[in-house]
Amino acid sequence: MKETIVLPSRKEAGTVISLTALFLLLTAVCIGLRPEHVFMVGLYLLLFFASKTTRKLAVALLPFALFGISYDWMRVFPNYEANPIDVESLYNLEKSLFGINDNGNILIPCEYFAIHNCQIADFLAGIFYLCWVPVPITFGLWLYLKGDRNLYLRFSMVFLFVNLIGFAGYYIHPAAPPWYAINYGFEPILDTPGNVAGLGRFDALTGLSIFDSIYGRNANVFAAVPSLHAAYMVVALCYAIINKCNKFVIILFAIIMAGIWGTAVYTSHHYIIDVTLGICCALLGILLFEKGLMKTGWFKNFFNRYYNYIK
């Protein structure tokens, strides 16, 4: 049976059109309009106006959209303009805490794995890192499509909240990843391009340029602390447990989570310190959201109105 087309109210339509036009204008002026901006706005408007069902989905996806916009808009005011970039002290702290003696030389774990690696580990590392964003977002969509809209909304809001905490960390303590210290030393060079580091071994092994294309677009390499790579699957696993998913899903998520943590260090993209802080960032975000925001009257009212719209 075909769904009856129900157009949004004039107020809803006017608000969405105005906000998307403002977004495109400000993006063009502040950071430069790219084809993906136009594509995403077009897709969002299509979902919003196509039907009542797709409109609910478009509104439900706003936390993920705001995550992408927030990350993109950090180009307006780079974190290294807020505070000095840490390259050396983080490297030295990692060495003092987790240094490995390799034939008389004390190496940080990233340096050790840059020397001691194998193809099986390289392949698995690439697979794990490719799960970083797709698996949590797919999990969120699964929650939405199976009708658990309340838990979906909590998960998507926590996902956004954890990112905002992480982004704040980038500004509080701008820091270089280990591959930077290994390749360039301890002096910050602001226009340093992104680097695939150890993930280049996956590209070479498969004959693909997946990670080269991803990291080649990285506009700011000095955003390593905390590791949001480490955080995302913590959020997904916690809400999979809350949702009482079957044991296979929970075990799979746990394996992916641990695999991403190990890959971050194995490929020189993060220090163990970064990974630990990323895990703490995720747990803090979940705790503050569930035990803080969800207990406050104004936010609970906002949440209920949001939920009633998309349910």
N, C-alpha and C positions, 0 to 999 in steps of 0.2 A: 504494500500500500504506500502510495507516494505521500511524502510529507507536505502539508500545506505550507506555502511560503508565507512567513510572517515577518514583515519588515520591521526593523528597529524603529523606536519612536524618533521623532524629530530631534529631541534632546540628545538621545544616544548617538544618532547619526551625526549630528552637528559636533558633538564632543569628540567623537573618534576622528572625524575628518579634520577638525581643527588641530587636534593633538598630533596627528600624523604629518600634517602640513608643517606645523611648527617644528617637529622633529627633523624633517627633511631640510628645512631652512637653516636651523641651528647647526645641524651636522655639516651642511655645505659650507657654512661660514667658519665654523670652529675647527673642524678636523678634515674637511674635504669629503664630498659625496662620492661613494664608490658604488659600483653596480650592485653589490650585495645589499646595500642599504635600500635601493629602489626595489629590488626583488622581494626583500622581506616585508617591506611596507605594502607592496602589491599583494603578496600572499595573505598578509594579515587582513587587509581590506576585503579580499575575496572571501575569506572565512567568515568575517563579521557580517557581510551582507548576503551571503549565499542562502542561508536558512537559519532557523532558530537553533537547530542542533549544532551547526558549525559556529554560530555566534557564541554559544556557551563555551565551545572549545577555545575560540579565540580569546575570550575573556579569561578562561582558566589558564591559558598559556602565558599570561602577563608576567608572572614571577620569573619565568625563564627568559622572556623577552627583556625584562628589566636587568637581569643578570648580564646578558650580552651587551646591552646599551651601556651599562655602568662600566664594564670592562673596556669597551671601545672608547668611552668618553674620558678615560684616564689619560688619553693623549693630550687633552686640553691643558692639564696641569700635571706634568710628569712628577712622579714621587721624588725623584732626585733633586727637584727644586724646593722640596719641603725640608729635607734633611740630608746630611752627608751620606754618601754611599759607603757601605761596609764591604770591603773585599778581604782585607788581611786578617782582622780580628776573628771573623767567623771561621776562616780557614784554619787559623791557629788553634781556636777552641776545639774544632772538630779533630784536629790532630792530637791535641792533648787528651781528649776524652776517648777517641776511638782509633788512635793511630795503630798501624799494623807494621810490624818489623819485617821487612822484605830484604833479606841478604844484608842486614846491617843498616838499611835505610828506613826511617820511619815515614810511612806514607799514610795519607788519609784513605779511607776505603775506596773513594772514587778513583784515586790514582792507582790503587792496587788492582781494581777491576779493569782499568784501562790497559793494564799490562797482562793480567791473567783473566782471560775470557774464553768462551767457547761458543760454537755456532748454535748449539741447542739453546743455551741461555740467551743468546742474541735474538733468536727467533721468538722465544717465549716472552722476552722483554718487550718486543715490538707489539705482540698480540695483547699483552696486558695493558700497555700504554694506550692502545687504540680503544680500550674499554673505558677510558677515563671519564669522558662526558657522555658518550652514547648509552652506556648501561644505566646510569642513574636516570637520564631523561626517558629512556624506554621504560624503565620501571615505573616512573611517574605516569606516563601515558597509559600503561597497563592498569594502574590503580584507577585512573580516570575512566577508561573504557569499560572496566568491569563494574563500574557503578559505585566504587568506594570514594565518593567525591570529597567527603570530609577528610579522610586520611590523605588523599591526593593533595588537597589544599594545604594541609599541615606540612607534608613533605616538600612541596614546591616552595612554600614560604620559608621553610628552614633552609632549603638549598640556596635561596636568594640571601637569606640572613647570614649564613656561613660565609658566602662570598663577600658580603659587605664587611664582615669582620676581618676576613683575609685581606681585602683591599685596604682597609684601615691600617693593617699591619705593614703593608707595602710602603705606606706613607710615613708611618712611625719609624720604621727601620729599613730603608732601602738597602738591598743586599744583592751582591753578585752571586750567581750560581757557581758551583765548583769548576765547571768547565772553563769559566772565564778566568779564574785564578790560575788554573793549569795552563791555559793557552796564552794569556796576556799579562800575567803577573798581578800585582796589587794596585796598580794605578788605574782608576776608572776612566774609560774612554766612552763618552756619551753616545757616539754614533755607531757603536759596535753592533754589527748585525746579529740576528739570532743564529743559533748554532745547533745542529742536530746532536752534537756530541756522540755518545756511544750508540744512540739510535741510528746513526749512519750505518752501523754494521748490519742492522735489519734491512735497510734500504739496499745495501750492497748484496746481501744474501738473497733477497727476493727479486732483485732487478727492478724494483719500484722506487719511486721518489716520494713516498708518502710523507715521511717526516721532514724531508728537505722542503717540501711545499708548505708544510705547517709552520715550521720554525723560521723559514725564510721570511714570513710575514710578521714576525714578532717585532713590535715597535719599541719595546723597552725590555732589555734583558736584566735590568736591576730590580726584579720583583720576584725574589726567590723565597722570601720568608714572610709568612708561613707557606708551606707547600700545600696548595689547594689540590694538587694531584693526590696527595695523601688523604685529603679531607672528604672528597665526594663519595667514595664508596663506604666510608664510615657512616655517612648519613643514610645511604641506600640500605646498608645492612641493618642499621637500627630500626628503620621503618619497615623493612621486610620482617623483622622479628616482631615488631608491634602488630603488623598485619597477620601474624601467625602463618606466614607462607610455609610451604612444605619444606622438609629438611634439605631436599636437593637444592632448592633455590638459595636457602640460607648458607649452605656449605659452598655453593658456587660463588656467591657474593663474597664470602670470607676468603676464598682462594684468590679471587680477582683483586680484592682489597690488599691482601698480603703481597700478591704479585706486583701490584703497582708500587707499593712501598719499596720493595726490593729493587724494582726496575729504576725508580727515581735515583737511587744511590748507585746501582750497577752501571748506569749509563751517564753518570756525572751530571745529572740535571739538578740534583738536590743533595745537600748534606743530610746525614742522619738527624742533625739538629732541626733542619727544615721540616723533615718528615714528622718528627715528634711534635713540633709546634703545629703542624697541619692537623694532626690527629686531635690535639688539644683544642684547636680552633673549631673543629667539627663538634666535639663533645660539648664545648662551651655554648656554641650556637644552639644545639638541641636543648640543652638545659635552660638557657635563658628564654628560649621561645616557649617551651612546654610548661616550665615552672614559673616563668616571669610574665611574658606578654600575654599568654593565654589565660592568665589569672586576673588581668586588669580589665576593668569594665569597658573602657572605650575601645580597646583592641578586640575584645570578645564580641562586642556589637558589630564592629567592622567585619570581623571574620564571619559572623553569622549572616550578615547581609551578602557578603561575597559568596558564601556557600549556597545560600538560597537562590542566588542568581544562576549558578552553574549546575545545581543538582538536577 
